[in-house]
Amino acid sequence: MDPAPQTHPILSYVLSRIPTLAKPNRAPTSEFDIEQPPAPVHTPSPRTTPSSPSAGEFELVERMPGLRHPSVLRAMTRAVADVSAARAALQVLGPRPDHELVDSSRAIVAAAEAGDARIPEADAEACRAVVRLEETHDAYEALLHEAEARLERVYRSAMEGTDLDDDEAAGSGKGEVPASAGPEGGDAAVQEEVVAVLKQAEEGRPVESVRLVDRQLCQLPEAFGRILGLRVLDVSRNQLEVIPDAIGGLDHLEGLCLAANALISLPDTIGLLSNLKILNVSSNRLRALPDSISKCRLLVELDVSYNGLAYLPTNIGYELVNLRKLWIHMNKLRSLPSSVCEMTSLYLLDAHFNELCGLPSAFAKLSSLEILNLSSNFSDLKELPSSFGDLLNLRELDLSNNQIHALPDTFGRLDKLEKLNLEQNPLAMPPEAIVNKGVDAVKEYMSKRWLDILLEEEQKRIAAETPQASSTPKAWLDRSVSWVTGVSGSLVGYLGGNKSEKDAYLDQQF
């Protein structure tokens, strides 16, 4: 929850300046978190070296001289107090429950309230507590976003050198230019363009593609949902805050691009787009995706990057079995739902710059996956599932800027891996000297390690099954032949029966 100077330079500046603004007789209890915030859980990239705070502040103030204005500092102090209060409340509440747990809890509560006698009251009450915790997190996060938005207004006023005491821009909005002060729905030319499209559709003339990109649109007319035969709708780089429910009426729509707008949510009717193949809602303000998005079963590409998503719909993977490319980077995802493992057609998954603490245990079921980016989850991502080596078609893997100490023992099975980035991880296995030699050296090292593990396990198994009394030369020979046969069979199965360099290594062991 701590702001990063790279993304919130003004907020970071104000937090660092509060000790000089606070009065000596004020109680330190509520300000200790502000004056001396704890080390952030989500650390910045390890390759970023700490620099002198005074140098950064000097550069910021030189670039924005309005920060020196006393009224600006006072207004910012009030805004930071709101941010601090919301953050403190979230910390008291504890971690947010897993989204899958919340979904299952809501289902149990609904069944209990419907009179299902099979659900014990204690279980129902526990599920209600989970739902209440989730709702409380939502409420406090809304307060946090509101406080941050207020600080952004102060930021803009500081940039303009406005005296906030005169126009009360920090809170009341007096003198503030409304977001829609520009042309409503765009300028006259854009309005004519929209009207022309709708008129063409009303006259029965075919309209298969509508592209209104970068037109300053503030509203998408409901009538767009009645354009029969429309296959592509691109309204990216506008000022849309809402998509009308009527969008669900576009039965033939195959491509929908809503990128770079100001959307906070998507309508549930988006699940009615049964022919949709490409959906791009990147660079908006989405905090969640509607569960109905899972009903777009023909989706091949889904881009939800650059939003504020904390979770994905629980059942998204069970329905989107045709999905080939999924971009979820630059969000706040703490985990992936287990249903993601059912996306057996998935070719590309980009999840960098999130807060992922790990991957589902069945992640290796993504048998078609070739490109995977898990970089920059920083201190959250510490390990990969043991079955990771079953991603036999993986060609490109980026694990940089995490806290991974060891690659899974099965990593050597990734024979098709061509590109590997392990930078900025505290890796002990494989050793740094091996990592520096490149992807082939890492694969060879981990492959030999895996073979050694198989040999050791087989030796232990045979030793445990062999009676101590069988010590004659004939018994010893029988055991040896049995051991060699068993191990060879296991390794042939592992290697797919193809002779390779791994067999030469194995021959040396025999």
Secondary structure, DSSP 8 states (H G I E B T S, - for coil): ----TTT-HHHHHHHHHHHHHS-TTS-STTTHHHHS----SS---TTS----HHHHHHHHHHH-GGGG-HHHHHHHHHHHHHHHHHHHHHHHH-S---HHHHHHHHHHHHHHHTT-TTS-HHHHHHHHHHHHHHHHHHHHHHHHHHHHHHHHHHHHHHHHT--HHHH-TTTT-TT---TT-S-TTS-HHHHHHHHHHHHHHHTT----EEE-TTS------GGGGG-TT--EEE--SS------GGGGG-TT--EEE--SS--S---GGGGG-TT--EEE--SS--S---GGGGG-TT--EEE--SS--S---TTHHHH-TT--EEE--SS------GGGGG-TT--EEE--SS------TTGGG-TT--EEE----TTS-----GGGGG-TT--EEE--SS---B--GGGGG-TT--EEE--S----BS-HHHHTT-HHHHHHHHHHHHHHHHHHHHHHHHHHHS-TT--SHHHHHHHHHHHHHHHHHHHHHHHTT---HHHHHHHHH-
